[in-house]
Amino acid sequence: MSRANPVVIFSRSTCFMCHAAKRLFCSMGVNPTVYELDEYPDGKDLERVLLELVGGGGSAVPVPVVFIGGKLVGGMDRVMGSHISGTLVPLLKEAGALWL
């Protein structure tokens, strides 16, 4: 799923941080592929896989979970950290999600 699309966000429809992540990418001209785990038919299965990847330690996946270019970036804290440090745009360009 995450390799076929430059930017993939695993989200929950009621999560305000997920909404903020989606808005950030859209404001940059990036059209992320979004999987709303609470609305997706295989959402529970995806959550189990994501929990293993991010190592949440709990029973719920800390969303959003963002992949850029097929690589796990992490949650909103890492996305914002990359944005602030200036490393997000190069990642998006390299993944083919942004043409500047």
N, C-alpha and C positions, 0 to 999 in steps of 0.2 A: 504493500500500500504506500509506504513512505518513499520507496525508490522510484515509483512511476510519476510522482508529482514533486516539483521543486520544494514546495512548502506544505507540510501537513500538520494540522493542529488537531489533537484529540482533546475534546472539550466536553463540558456539560452545559446544557442550554440555560441553566439557572445560575451559572457561575459568573460573577462580575469580573474576575481576573481573566477568564476565558474571553469574555466580551472585549475587554481592554486589549488583549493580545490580537484578536481578530481585527479590531479597529486600527491598531498600530500598523499591521501589515497592509491593510487596505489603504491607509493614508499614505503609504509609501509607494502605492501603485502595484502592490503584490496581491495576487488573488490566491489565497491559500485554499487547499482542500481541507474541509473541516468534517470531522466525524464527531457528532454529538453522541457521546456514549450512552446517555439516558434515552436517546431516541433511535439509536442504531440497533437493528435486529440482533446482531452478534455482540452487542455492547459489553455484556458480562464476560464473554470470552476474551475480547480485546483488553478489558480491564485487567484480567489475570496476567496476560502477556506483558502489558505495560508496567504492572506492578513489579514483575520480575526485572524488567529493564531499568526502571528508575529506583528500585530498592526502597520503596516507601516505608517498609517496616510495619505498616498498618494494614487494614483490610480494604481501604479505598485508595484509588490512584490520586495523587495530588495533581490536579489539572490546573492549567493547561499543560499538555505535553507536546512540545514542538520539535519537529524534525525538519531540517533544511538539507537538501541534497542527499536525502537518505540517511543522514547522521543525526543522532539524538543531540539536540541542543539543551533541552531541559525545560524547566518551567518558566513562568513569567519573570522570576528574578534573574535568571540567566539571559533571557531575551532582552530585558531592559538593560542589564549590565553590558551586553554586547552592543546595544544601541548607543548607550551613553559613551562607551569607550571607542566607538567608531569601527568596531569589527563586524557589525551586523550587515552593513551594506556590501562589503566584500564577500561575505558568505552568500548573500542572496545573488550577487552577480555570478559567482562561481557556480552556483546551483542552476543558473539560467532563469531565475525568478524575477530578475530586475535588469532592465536595460538602460543604463545611464551612460 
